[in-house]
Amino acid sequence: MPRLSEVIAELDALWPPERAESWDAVGTVCGDPDAEVTRVLFAVDPVQDIADEAIALGADLIVTHHPLYLRGTTTVAAGHFKGRVVHTLIKHDVALHVAHTNADTADPGVSDALAGALDLRVTGPLVPENNLGRICELDRPETLAEFAARAAKRLPATAQGIRVAGDPDMIVRRVAVSGGSGDSLFGAVRAAGVDAFLTADLRHHPVSEATQQTPLGLVDAAHWATEWPWCEQAAAQLDEISDRHGWGLRVHVSKTVTDPWSSHHTSPGAPN
């Protein structure tokens, strides 16, 4: 079986840490470089539920997309929920490794996985300078409402579901996709001349301005849902590496929904 350091070296080759944004916190959070790895769990969020799942599974390594300590810390005391995750992992000899913005800009990366989940054909990056997002084509034209239904069917279910802005009957042929928060990319989306944009965490003012400037269709999914397909893509990549080296790793993808929203209610009230 490989040592943790050997597995991490292969993961860093897939998602080079130097490609991460300067504000990001990627890499190995905890783990003994000389420890053997037999089982790996991929997940979006490094939360307690995922740590507990890894222990129950017998995993030696968790690979997550989101960092545990994005803004740094001065303590890993178990009295704090993040410190409790660290204590849990160390106590059970489970390593944690993070690939965040370095996975966003990889090829294939997070947006490739999102496009694949929707069965879209990728034609190029949305932002070529850093390989962020993807421009895609549909296999056949469909309405915005049909495209949104495609997203709702193929992405994992969340309390938010799928929100749509734009004419539901407009015809969609070319789309842009970006896993995670995407309303900073509206300039690139308009420049790309696509019919619709699928992403997450869209805010009121950027959406209002985008729909006023162009007849762009917007499809807003939950942040977690747009990034979960990357876990399956990444697991398949590690499976291939394991086969090539004869490691015999057992690689799993968590199906635990760690999206923080738990329910959705439609308000019947009138504006105040």
Phi, psi and omega in degrees: 000148181285157170278159179305318182300326179289319178294316180298322179300320178289321178294322178292334175288325176291316185229080184304127182299334180291347177275356178287151175297154184297333182274354189277166179227090183247171178108195185274124181274317177206157180139145178274119183303333182268357181289146177283146177242126178242332186220136184233139178242127176260139179206165178279315189242135178274065183256172185300321179301324180287320176300315179295321178297319180298318180295314179298328181282339186083026180284147176260345185214133170250133173244120179241159176277316182274141177290155173279314181241078182292321184257015178080171180201162174248002182206149171239031179302140184289350176289345177258146187298327178286321176297325179296323176298313180300313179299318180299314183294314181295317180301327183253015176057044177250125178274156176231128179231142185239132171232106188248259182292339174289337173275332177299320186261006179286168176226100005280152180230198186300317183287332174296319179295320178297314178299319179297322180297329180265005179059046178257149178266118180283130178249348179166175178284151175285319177239094186299330184302322179234015176060037184262138179069172180220143169263133187225162174239144175279155178292335175205152178298144175211164180286163177301320178298320178292321178296319177297321178295324175300314179297317180297325181284323190263339177269153179298146184288140175222168179298324181293321187071218183238127175254147184229137172236135181120173181292115182298341182264359179295150183270132182245125177238318180239137182226157169251143176229146175210118178292141181081196185294125188232007185283358172279355186257010184300325178299314179293324179295315179296320180295331181285341178068030180278168180272331184211161181226123177252124180201205181219165173061035180288134183258161186305303188294314177299324179291316179300314180293320182295318181285337176283328184281323184217161176279044184283133174273136181240133178235116186249112178254171177293143181308309182301318184295325181284342182256343180301322179304333177300325180301317179293319178297314181295321179297320178295322178296317179291325175302316180296318178297316179300316179297319182296322181269354183070031184281329182069031179294146171256115189247131185231154174242126179290134173257010176292126180279110179255011170302131187287342181280135187249341180204167182221131178230136177268124182278128178270358187286157176274157176301147177279000000 
